[in-house]
Amino acid sequence: MKYIDDFRQRELALGILGKIREISSRKANVMEICGTHTHSISRYGIRDSLPPNIRLISGPGCPVCVTSANDVNRIIAFVRKERNVIVATFGDMLRVPGSGSTLQEEKARGSDIRVVYSPLDALDMAASNPGKEVVFYAVGFETTAPTVAATVLSAAEDGVKNLSVLSLHKLTPPAMKALLDGGDVEIDGFICPGHVTAVIGAGAYGFLSTRYGAPCVVAGFEPLDALLGLHMLIRQIEEGRSEIEIEYGRVVTWEGNVRAQGIINEVFEPADSVWRGIGTIPSSGLKIRDAYGRFDAEKKFQMDAGADVEPAGCMCGSVLKGLITPDGCPLFAAACTPADPVGPCMVSSEGTCAAFYKYRKVVA
């Protein structure tokens, strides 16, 4: 319990908040790029406890949410067409609405769609079902990419021929760059994701400080982590500095997990990728290298491009970009709830809309 109890102390939290108020004098728009940060900030009331001149913006930190509408629609079209295929994916993806269906609904109609806790489960499925193709529907940031890469390497070593991966992985730094380049949202600094940075290393954000003058602090997910990270970032902004700092030093290093990076780079290479709400971001995704092309579902199957149609009335794209907060969407907490979600931001446990809904203030 050490890293839970030690980072959930009320008096220390109030002390850090007091220090933030003492040093904060100018307007600061701070974006967190992690769904776990969004939930922690919402759960512990951090957003409402800050001085009014500090605005926290939730960015595209939910991998399920940023998966584009056309990618959701094309996997649905694929399972309808390919009846002798097992599609394996993480649980949240089953409920993400496409234009007219979900994977959960397709499963109820007879498609063989299975929830896994690890990509290696898909490898076991392939071994247990030699007469069927198994497609792993892979979403996630740099955190999940190493395990998917390791699964491909294991499949190659074992001579497995009926497993492939539809890689929809996303890379975090290019998305941060795209947000700054777009200029639609004023961002004075970033709270960077702890788990992603444990893989890629804090040095991966260096260009944001040197080229864009955007200070970054890598923070953990407990309330004191988030507050300490904010204190460090606000201090940079107040002092006119633009540096990359690590609050989450018990997990994150400057160079990251070099072994995990090596596994990713062996199997994957950067590719342009479509993000919900943002559009195509150059070199922001991962595609399987030609050397492992036999495990690439897009090469093994004819996958038609899905319809790029957002659910009617859903403003998830604007939420992901930080243009609005969830309560700015007319569907929020009315037509769109966790029990009956209209868009992916309400589906995922990392979604901004789900966080705002779960921890919202309800006025009787």
Summary of the structure (lengths in Angstrom):
residues: 364
radius of gyration: 20.7
end to end distance: 36.4
largest distance: 66.1
contacts: 1293
relative contact order: 0.17
helix: 46%
strand: 20%
